């Protein structure tokens, strides 16, 4: 299970850094998953800005990891085109 440790950032306990997100992307690519890096980077920046704007939101901080993803108040049209947010469900 140590190979999946790179996905720990998905718990959103901290605001993710790009260096943290690169590790699971490398893992996915090495396992044959196609990643569109420009779109992924764009989605990462949007997610990071969104979380930075809500970092002091105690209600969001106290949720279980899967509920954090469910409760992110991101515009629906952004989620609809969001392959990046589908990563957590890919390994369930």
Buried (B, 14 or more C-beta within 10 A) or exposed (E): EEEEEBBEBBBBEEBBEEEBBBBBBEBBEEEEEEBEEEEBBEBBEBBBEBBEEBEEEEEBEEBEEBEBBEEBEEEEEBEEEBEBBEBEEEEE
